[in-house]
Amino acid sequence: MNTITLHLNSVDLTDEQFYRLCQVNETWRLERNAKGELLIMPPIGGKSGKREASLITDVTNWNRQAQLGEVFSSSIIFRLPKGGDRSPDVAWVKQERWEALSQEEQEKFPPLCPDFVIDLRSRTDSLKSLQEKMQEYLESGLRLGWLINPQQQEVEIYRQNQEVEIVDLPTSLSGEDVLLGFVLELPLFE
C-alpha cells in the first residue's frame, strides 16, 4: 500500500478543521504538505517499526542525560511555520522553544518546526516525497535532519544553508551543535 494523496485545491481546510479531521480518524496516519494536499499514510511493517522504536530510544536516552529538550514519536503532528502539518519518525525540540508554547498549543498540533528530526524510509515510502518533506522542515527552521534510507544503505543529512550530505551505511552520525554530545551508530540494514 502506498501513500494516498488527496488534492484539496478548492477546499480551504483550516488548521482547526485539519486537527478535528485527525481526531475523528485517529486510526489513520494523516499529514498535510505545504501545498495543502492531504496525505494518508499506510501503516509501517515490523522491521520499520522496530527500527523507529530503536531510534526513539537512542534519542530519548541521550535527552534524559542532557535534559536539553523534548523528544517526540511519529504520533505527533507539527504545524510548520511555512506550511504543512508533518509527522517525523523522531523529533526533538529545544526546551525553551517547547516551554514558550501555550498549554493549548502543546496539547494540539504544536505550531513550530522541530530543531531535529529523523525520518526513516520504509519499503512503501517514496524517496522523493520524503526528500520534499525534509525540505519543508528546512524551510520552516529545521537545524538538523537525518533521512535514513535502508533500501539504498545511506543517510541524507540536512542542515540549514548547506547542501544535503549523503553518507553510506554503516556510519556514526553526530548531533553536532543541535544535540550536543549525541552520536548515533547506524549499522547496515538487511
Secondary structure as the mmCIF struct_conf table of DSSP 4:
data_model
#
loop_
_struct_conf.conf_type_id
_struct_conf.id
_struct_conf.beg_label_comp_id
_struct_conf.beg_label_asym_id
_struct_conf.beg_label_seq_id
_struct_conf.end_label_comp_id
_struct_conf.end_label_asym_id
_struct_conf.end_label_seq_id
STRN STRN1 ILE A 4 LEU A 6
TURN_TY1_P TURN_TY1_P1 ASN A 9 SER A 10
HELX_RH_AL_P HELX_RH_AL_P1 ASP A 15 VAL A 24
TURN_TY1_P TURN_TY1_P2 ASN A 25 THR A 27
BEND BEND1 TRP A 28 TRP A 28
STRN STRN2 ARG A 29 ARG A 32
TURN_TY1_P TURN_TY1_P3 ALA A 34 LYS A 35
STRN STRN3 LEU A 38 MET A 41
HELX_LH_PP_P HELX_LH_PP_P1 PRO A 42 ILE A 44
HELX_RH_AL_P HELX_RH_AL_P2 GLY A 46 ALA A 66
STRN STRN4 GLY A 69 SER A 73
TURN_TY1_P TURN_TY1_P4 SER A 74 SER A 75
STRN STRN5 PHE A 78 ARG A 79
TURN_TY1_P TURN_TY1_P5 PRO A 81 LYS A 82
BEND BEND2 GLY A 83 GLY A 83
STRN STRN6 ASP A 85 ARG A 86
BEND BEND3 ASP A 89 ASP A 89
STRN STRN7 VAL A 90 LYS A 94
HELX_RH_AL_P HELX_RH_AL_P3 GLN A 95 GLU A 99
TURN_TY1_P TURN_TY1_P6 ALA A 100 ALA A 100
BEND BEND4 LEU A 101 LEU A 101
HELX_RH_AL_P HELX_RH_AL_P4 GLN A 103 GLU A 107
BEND BEND5 LYS A 108 LYS A 108
BEND BEND6 PRO A 111 LEU A 112
BEND BEND7 ASP A 115 ASP A 115
STRN STRN8 PHE A 116 LEU A 120
TURN_TY1_P TURN_TY1_P7 ARG A 123 THR A 124
HELX_RH_AL_P HELX_RH_AL_P5 LEU A 127 GLU A 139
TURN_TY1_P TURN_TY1_P8 SER A 140 GLY A 141
BEND BEND8 ARG A 143 ARG A 143
STRN STRN9 LEU A 144 ASN A 149
TURN_TY1_P TURN_TY1_P9 PRO A 150 GLN A 153
STRN STRN10 GLU A 154 ARG A 159
TURN_TY1_P TURN_TY1_P10 GLN A 160 ASN A 161
BEND BEND9 GLN A 162 GLN A 162
HELX_LH_PP_P HELX_LH_PP_P2 GLU A 163 VAL A 164
STRN STRN11 GLU A 165 ASP A 168
BEND BEND10 LEU A 169 PRO A 170
STRN STRN12 THR A 171 SER A 174
TURN_TY1_P TURN_TY1_P11 GLU A 176 VAL A 178
BEND BEND11 LEU A 179 LEU A 179
TURN_TY1_P TURN_TY1_P12 LEU A 180 GLY A 181
STRN STRN13 VAL A 183 LEU A 186
#
